[in-house]
Amino acid sequence: MENIYVRNALINLGLSLVSAIIFLAGIEIVLRMTGLVTVGPHPPLIFQSSDNPDISYELIPGIERGAYRSTVKTNALGFRSPEIDPTRPLAAVIGDSITFGYGVENEETLAARLEARMPAMQFLNTGVPGYQLSQERATYKEKIAELDPQVIILVFFPNDMDEKTGWLDEDGVLRAEGDDPKDRPALRCNPPEEGILSMIPGKCFLDRRSAVYVAMKKFTSMRAGKETLEREREESKENPDRDSITEKQITAYGEALHAFAEEIDEGIEKYFVLWPDRELHALSRPRIRALAEQEGFTVIDLYDTFGNEAKTLSWDTVHPHAETIEKAAEAIAESVQ
């Protein structure tokens, strides 16, 4: 009798394991077929290397491709905007992934929202993910100046203080200055280092090949990211004088901003938008405002609108939600008009 109980228990255990495997395999298939989760290196194929070393890389002209959970459409000049309309005055919106519209659709970007509020003027989205001020300046000299813009809107995000020019490797992956080209994404293993997922056997294999594992990793990372975001926001409110932007960075940025301003014709209206992150930057922000005003920019400080609590993408915690972009466009349009 005891052998029968043991046999039945083993059978039930085996059936449970088979059911679990079938269930996970089904989820794996669904995730792969729908494209909700991808495994392995899948960089967004929206960039190309630039012939200008000061620009380094740029958006591919004339594409319509999925990237960052959205569809990226570029015009013939390689900007994420419709083709230039020569009958309307032009405002060039310059910046990095905040301006580009990381994670939102073309019609939800800052330039598109501004144009919806001010349709008499065309707002050109010249933002590119990862750009720093030196690349923005080079892009202005090579591509934007000849379009004769009447208005320049330079969008500043605190990470612009890291003045390092990124580059595009042969896999289409954006890399930071100084990265080793031998660090191929296909060779990397990047599973969680804490929690249950870090204890699963074969985690490197799963991290490269299992959509279910990658989905669970993204979920736990997103939850941890939200917790970190809220904690750092509160810490900044409690200690507003604790500022991650250094004196050296402010000095270097001031020099770069001066060089950029020198390239802009005197007749062009210049606006400098301070886009908030999770810190209040109580010490550095007045300095940055003063630098911009010294160079003739009208400063629009979105900390006055959001503080350090601007709503971000739920899965990103850095880039702005479409609602934040809409509200920012409202504040900017009031000044530009």
Stockholm file with secondary structure:
# STOCKHOLM 1.0

chainA/1-337         MENIYVRNALINLGLSLVSAIIFLAGIEIVLRMTGLVTVGPHPPLIFQSSDNPDISYELIPGIERGAYRSTVKTNALGFRSPEIDPTRPLAAVIGDSITFGYGVENEETLAARLEARMPAMQFLNTGVPGYQLSQERATYKEKIAELDPQVIILVFFPNDMDEKTGWLDEDGVLRAEGDDPKDRPALRCNPPEEGILSMIPGKCFLDRRSAVYVAMKKFTSMRAGKETLEREREESKENPDRDSITEKQITAYGEALHAFAEEIDEGIEKYFVLWPDRELHALSRPRIRALAEQEGFTVIDLYDTFGNEAKTLSWDTVHPHAETIEKAAEAIAESVQ
#=GR chainA/1-337 SS CHHHHHHHHHHHHHHHHHHHHHHHHHHHHHHHHHTSSCCSCCCCTTEEECSSTTTCEEECTTCEEEETTEEEECCTTSCSSCCCCTTSCEEEEECSHHHHTTTSCGGGSHHHHHHHHCTTSEEEECCCTTCCHHHHHHHIIIIIGGGCCSEEEEEECGGGGSCCCCEECTTSCEECTTCCTTCCGGGCCCCCSSSGGGGSTTHHHHHHHCHHHHHHHHHHHHHHHHHHHHHHHHHHHHCTTCCSSCHHHHHHHHHHHHHHHHHSCTTSEEEEEECCCSSCCTTHHHHHHHHHHHTTCEEEETHHHHTTCCCBCTTTSSSBCHHHHHHHHHHHHHHHC
#=GC SS_cons         CHHHHHHHHHHHHHHHHHHHHHHHHHHHHHHHHHTSSCCSCCCCTTEEECSSTTTCEEECTTCEEEETTEEEECCTTSCSSCCCCTTSCEEEEECSHHHHTTTSCGGGSHHHHHHHHCTTSEEEECCCTTCCHHHHHHHIIIIIGGGCCSEEEEEECGGGGSCCCCEECTTSCEECTTCCTTCCGGGCCCCCSSSGGGGSTTHHHHHHHCHHHHHHHHHHHHHHHHHHHHHHHHHHHHCTTCCSSCHHHHHHHHHHHHHHHHHSCTTSEEEEEECCCSSCCTTHHHHHHHHHHHTTCEEEETHHHHTTCCCBCTTTSSSBCHHHHHHHHHHHHHHHC
//
